[in-house]
Amino acid sequence: MNSNQFNETEELLEYEATPEQAGERIDKFITDSMNDDAISRTQVQEWIKAGAVRVNGNIVKSNYKLSSGDQAVVRIPEPEDAAIAAENIPLDIVYEDSDVIVINKPRGMVVHPAPGHSSGTVVNALMYHCKDLSGINGVLRPGIVHRIDKDTSGLLMAAKNDLAHVSLAEQLKEHTVSRKYIALVHGNLPHDQGTIDAPIGRDQNDRKLFTVTEKNSKHSVTHFVVLERLVDYTIVELQLETGRTHQIRVHLKYIGYPLAGDPVYGRNKTVALKGQALHAALLGFKHPRTGEFLEFEVPIPGDMEHVINSLRLR
């Protein structure tokens, strides 16, 4: 394929259709492959119509049916209005130097701008505080190497330059970043420790959700250790081996012990939290410039601690 057919300033994504995906529509294939809550199937169809999606070098229509081995290339156009407002939003900065910044994100804060969340995000705050951020992820996600859900609190790292971004992204890809979470789940987990090894993909009935499935899924592994058992609840420490969207939430639901307070994957009976009882407590990575291994840990937020203490008093 001739890459000169596209604007070289745009983000390039490439996907190959597997034998299991043969016969699938190109718009659905691209949407599922991108695995991004902010990208709808309608948006992908608009890109296809604009010629930003090609299969084996050719422009196709949204109803094109894939064959095994088809090479799909997506050039994501830059938004017409790409400006992100720098906002003076307080940040709980755990670590910062000229290459990276690590923050303790509060529950309820979105990581980057997306439909319905154009301001008040971590990116808006970083734009004000840091001035310079890596541009690898495009104008809407400067510096963002990984994400945690809006209603998950805890540690998040961002890159201030492209060198740092490439290094941190590679460490995530190679599973050498240490990430541990503290969670409160429904029920009493009978095993003191274990591993959930189950592939995650979009729910075929509702593409906004994720589920354990063999179809169009990605290898997903979560390790857990029980820290404390309470009446009808368990406090667990979870370590991510992979980093899929909603991974911990989906995996805990899958084994029958969903996160307390999770409005999407949890139970009707909930706790006094605005969102799931999940906190990214530990983050460790190799510094992209010095090679030194850095590790940070922050305690659970006050609202989650209050809920746990209340359960202990039962």
C-alpha positions as CSV (number, residue, x, y, z in Angstrom):
1,M,0.0,0.0,0.0
2,N,1.2,3.5,-0.8
3,S,1.3,5.4,2.5
4,N,1.5,8.7,0.5
5,Q,-2.2,8.3,-0.2
6,F,-2.7,9.5,3.4
7,N,-1.8,12.7,5.3
8,E,1.3,11.7,7.2
9,T,0.4,13.8,10.2
10,E,-2.5,11.6,11.0
11,E,-2.5,8.6,13.3
12,L,-2.0,5.2,11.6
13,L,-3.6,2.0,12.8
14,E,-3.2,-1.4,11.1
15,Y,-5.2,-4.6,11.7
16,E,-5.3,-8.1,10.1
17,A,-8.4,-10.2,9.8
18,T,-8.2,-13.6,11.3
19,P,-9.9,-16.7,9.9
20,E,-12.6,-16.4,12.6
21,Q,-13.3,-12.8,11.4
22,A,-13.8,-13.7,7.8
23,G,-17.2,-12.5,6.6
24,E,-17.4,-9.7,9.2
25,R,-18.3,-6.2,8.1
26,I,-15.4,-3.8,7.9
27,D,-17.1,-1.2,10.1
28,K,-17.7,-3.6,12.9
29,F,-14.2,-5.1,12.6
30,I,-12.5,-1.7,12.9
31,T,-14.7,-0.7,15.8
32,D,-14.1,-3.9,17.7
33,S,-10.4,-3.9,16.9
34,M,-9.9,-0.3,18.1
35,N,-11.4,-1.3,21.5
36,D,-12.0,2.3,22.5
37,D,-15.0,3.6,24.3
38,A,-14.7,7.0,22.6
39,I,-15.0,5.5,19.1
40,S,-18.4,4.6,17.9
41,R,-19.4,2.4,14.9
42,T,-21.0,5.5,13.4
43,Q,-17.7,7.4,13.7
44,V,-15.9,4.5,11.9
45,Q,-18.5,4.5,9.2
46,E,-17.8,8.2,8.6
47,W,-14.1,7.5,8.3
48,I,-14.8,4.7,5.8
49,K,-17.0,7.1,3.8
50,A,-14.2,9.7,3.8
51,G,-11.7,7.1,2.5
52,A,-9.7,7.0,5.7
53,V,-10.1,3.2,5.9
54,R,-8.5,1.0,3.3
55,V,-8.4,-2.8,2.9
56,N,-5.4,-4.2,1.1
57,G,-4.8,-0.7,-0.2
58,N,-8.3,-0.1,-1.6
59,I,-11.1,2.2,-0.5
60,V,-14.1,0.1,0.6
61,K,-17.7,0.7,1.8
62,S,-19.0,0.0,5.3
63,N,-20.7,-3.2,4.3
64,Y,-17.5,-4.7,2.8
65,K,-17.1,-8.3,4.1
66,L,-13.6,-9.3,5.2
67,S,-11.6,-12.3,4.0
68,S,-9.0,-14.0,6.2
69,G,-5.7,-12.2,6.0
70,D,-7.2,-8.9,4.8
71,Q,-5.0,-6.0,5.9
72,A,-7.1,-3.0,7.1
73,V,-5.4,0.4,7.6
74,V,-7.0,3.3,9.4
75,R,-5.8,6.9,9.2
76,I,-7.6,8.7,12.1
77,P,-8.1,12.3,10.9
78,E,-7.2,15.1,13.3
79,P,-10.3,16.8,14.7
80,E,-11.1,20.1,13.0
81,D,-11.1,21.8,16.3
82,A,-8.1,20.1,18.0
83,A,-7.5,22.7,20.7
84,I,-7.7,21.4,24.3
85,A,-8.2,24.0,26.9
86,A,-5.6,24.1,29.7
87,E,-7.5,24.2,32.9
88,N,-6.2,25.1,36.4
89,I,-7.4,21.9,38.0
90,P,-5.6,20.8,41.2
91,L,-3.6,17.6,40.7
92,D,-2.3,15.3,43.4
93,I,1.2,14.9,42.0
94,V,3.1,11.9,43.4
95,Y,6.2,12.3,41.3
96,E,7.4,14.6,38.5
97,D,10.6,15.3,36.5
98,S,11.3,16.5,33.0
99,D,10.2,13.1,31.4
100,V,7.3,11.7,33.4
101,I,4.6,12.7,35.8
102,V,2.7,10.4,38.2
103,I,-0.6,11.6,39.7
104,N,-3.1,10.2,42.1
105,K,-6.3,10.5,40.1
106,P,-9.5,11.1,42.1
107,R,-12.7,9.1,41.6
108,G,-15.0,10.8,39.1
109,M,-12.3,12.3,36.9
110,V,-12.1,11.3,33.3
111,V,-8.5,10.8,31.9
112,H,-8.8,12.4,28.5
113,P,-11.4,14.4,26.5
114,A,-14.1,12.3,24.8
115,P,-17.7,12.8,23.7
116,G,-19.6,14.2,26.7
117,H,-16.3,15.0,28.6
118,S,-14.6,17.9,26.8
119,S,-13.3,19.6,29.9
120,G,-12.4,18.8,33.5
121,T,-10.2,15.8,32.5
122,V,-6.7,14.8,33.5
123,V,-5.4,16.0,30.2
124,N,-7.0,19.4,30.7
125,A,-5.2,19.7,34.0
126,L,-1.9,18.3,32.7
127,M,-2.0,20.9,29.8
128,Y,-2.1,23.7,32.4
129,H,0.5,22.2,34.7
130,C,3.1,20.7,32.4
131,K,2.8,22.8,29.3
132,D,4.8,20.1,27.3
133,L,3.4,16.6,26.8
134,S,4.2,13.9,24.3
135,G,2.2,14.0,21.1
136,I,2.3,10.4,20.1
137,N,-1.3,9.7,21.0
138,G,-2.6,12.8,19.1
139,V,-4.0,16.1,20.1
140,L,-6.8,14.7,22.3
141,R,-4.6,12.5,24.4
142,P,-1.3,14.2,24.8
143,G,1.0,12.4,27.3
144,I,-1.5,9.6,28.0
145,V,0.2,6.2,28.0
146,H,-2.5,4.3,29.8
147,R,-5.9,4.9,31.4
148,I,-7.9,4.1,34.4
149,D,-11.7,4.4,34.4
150,K,-13.5,7.6,35.4
151,D,-14.7,6.1,38.7
152,T,-11.5,4.3,39.6
153,S,-9.1,6.3,41.7
154,G,-5.3,6.0,42.0
155,L,-2.0,6.2,40.2
156,L,-1.6,7.2,36.6
157,M,1.6,8.0,34.7
158,A,1.9,10.4,31.8
159,A,4.8,11.2,29.4
160,K,6.2,14.7,28.9
161,N,8.0,13.9,25.7
162,D,8.0,11.3,22.9
163,L,11.1,9.5,24.3
164,A,9.4,8.8,27.6
165,H,6.1,7.9,25.8
166,V,7.8,5.2,23.6
167,S,9.6,3.7,26.6
168,L,6.6,3.6,28.9
169,A,4.3,2.2,26.2
170,E,6.9,-0.5,25.4
171,Q,7.0,-1.4,29.1
172,L,3.3,-1.7,29.2
173,K,3.3,-3.9,26.1
174,E,6.0,-6.2,27.6
175,H,4.0,-6.4,30.9
176,T,7.0,-5.1,32.9
177,V,5.0,-2.3,34.6
178,S,3.9,-3.1,38.1
179,R,0.3,-2.3,38.7
180,K,-1.6,-3.3,41.8
181,Y,-5.2,-2.4,42.8
182,I,-7.2,-2.6,46.0
183,A,-10.8,-3.5,45.6
184,L,-13.9,-4.3,47.6
185,V,-16.0,-7.1,46.1
186,H,-19.3,-8.7,46.8
187,G,-19.2,-12.1,48.5
188,N,-16.5,-14.0,50.3
189,L,-13.8,-15.3,47.9
190,P,-13.0,-18.8,49.0
191,H,-9.5,-18.9,47.6
192,D,-6.7,-16.9,49.3
193,Q,-5.1,-16.2,46.0
194,G,-5.6,-17.1,42.3
195,T,-5.3,-16.1,38.7
196,I,-8.2,-15.2,36.3
197,D,-7.1,-16.0,32.8
198,A,-10.0,-15.3,30.5
199,P,-10.1,-13.4,27.1
200,I,-12.1,-10.1,27.0
201,G,-13.9,-8.6,24.1
202,R,-16.9,-6.4,23.4
203,D,-20.3,-7.7,24.4
204,Q,-22.1,-8.6,21.2
205,N,-25.4,-7.4,22.6
206,D,-24.1,-4.0,23.8
207,R,-20.8,-2.8,22.3
208,K,-20.4,-0.2,25.2
209,L,-19.8,-3.2,27.5
210,F,-17.0,-5.8,27.7
211,T,-17.3,-9.5,28.6
212,V,-15.4,-12.7,28.7
213,T,-15.7,-14.2,25.3
214,E,-13.7,-16.1,22.7
215,K,-15.0,-14.0,19.8
216,N,-12.9,-10.9,18.8
217,S,-11.3,-11.0,22.2
218,K,-7.8,-10.3,23.7
219,H,-5.8,-12.4,26.1
220,S,-6.4,-11.0,29.6
221,V,-4.9,-12.1,32.9
222,T,-5.6,-10.8,36.4
223,H,-3.9,-12.1,39.6
224,F,-5.6,-11.7,43.0
225,V,-4.8,-12.1,46.7
226,V,-7.4,-11.9,49.5
227,L,-6.4,-9.2,52.1
228,E,-9.5,-9.4,54.4
229,R,-12.9,-11.0,54.5
230,L,-15.8,-9.0,55.9
231,V,-19.5,-9.9,56.2
232,D,-20.7,-10.4,52.6
233,Y,-17.7,-8.7,51.2
234,T,-14.0,-9.3,50.5
235,I,-11.0,-6.9,50.2
236,V,-8.6,-8.0,47.5
237,E,-5.4,-6.9,46.0
238,L,-5.3,-7.3,42.2
239,Q,-2.3,-7.3,39.9
240,L,-2.7,-6.7,36.2
241,E,-0.6,-8.8,33.8
242,T,-2.5,-7.3,30.8
243,G,-4.4,-4.0,30.6
244,R,-7.7,-4.4,28.8
245,T,-10.5,-1.9,29.1
246,H,-12.6,-2.7,32.2
247,Q,-10.4,-5.8,32.8
248,I,-10.7,-6.0,36.6
249,R,-14.4,-5.2,36.5
250,V,-15.1,-7.8,33.9
251,H,-13.0,-10.5,35.4
252,L,-14.4,-10.1,38.9
253,K,-18.0,-10.3,37.5
254,Y,-17.0,-13.4,35.5
255,I,-15.9,-15.3,38.6
256,G,-19.0,-14.2,40.5
257,Y,-17.5,-11.6,42.9
258,P,-18.2,-8.2,41.2
259,L,-16.9,-4.9,42.5
260,A,-19.0,-3.2,45.1
261,G,-20.5,0.0,43.8
262,D,-19.9,-0.9,40.1
263,P,-23.0,0.5,38.3
264,V,-22.3,-1.4,35.1
265,Y,-20.9,-4.8,36.1
266,G,-22.0,-5.0,39.7
267,R,-25.1,-6.0,41.6
268,N,-28.1,-3.9,42.5
269,K,-27.1,-4.1,46.2
270,T,-24.4,-1.4,46.4
271,V,-22.4,0.7,48.9
272,A,-22.2,4.4,49.5
273,L,-19.7,5.2,46.7
274,K,-20.2,7.1,43.5
275,G,-18.7,4.3,41.3
276,Q,-16.8,1.1,41.8
277,A,-14.7,0.4,44.9
278,L,-11.5,0.1,42.9
279,H,-8.2,1.9,43.6
280,A,-4.9,1.8,41.7
281,A,-2.7,1.7,44.7
282,L,0.7,0.8,43.3
283,L,2.6,1.7,40.1
284,G,6.1,0.8,39.2
285,F,8.1,1.3,36.0
286,K,11.7,1.8,34.7
287,H,12.5,5.4,34.2
288,P,12.6,6.0,30.4
289,R,15.9,8.0,30.6
290,T,17.9,6.8,33.6
291,G,16.7,3.1,33.6
292,E,16.1,3.3,37.4
293,F,13.1,1.3,38.6
294,L,10.6,3.7,40.3
295,E,7.7,2.5,42.4
296,F,4.9,4.5,44.0
297,E,2.1,3.6,46.4
298,V,-0.9,5.6,47.6
299,P,-3.5,4.7,50.2
300,I,-7.2,4.1,49.3
301,P,-9.3,7.3,49.2
302,G,-11.3,8.5,52.1
303,D,-14.7,7.5,50.8
304,M,-13.6,3.9,50.1
305,E,-11.9,3.7,53.5
306,H,-15.1,4.9,55.2
307,V,-17.2,2.2,53.5
308,I,-14.7,-0.5,54.5
309,N,-14.5,0.7,58.1
310,S,-18.4,0.7,58.3
311,L,-18.4,-2.9,57.0
312,R,-15.8,-3.9,59.7
313,L,-18.2,-2.6,62.4
314,R,-21.0,-5.0,61.3
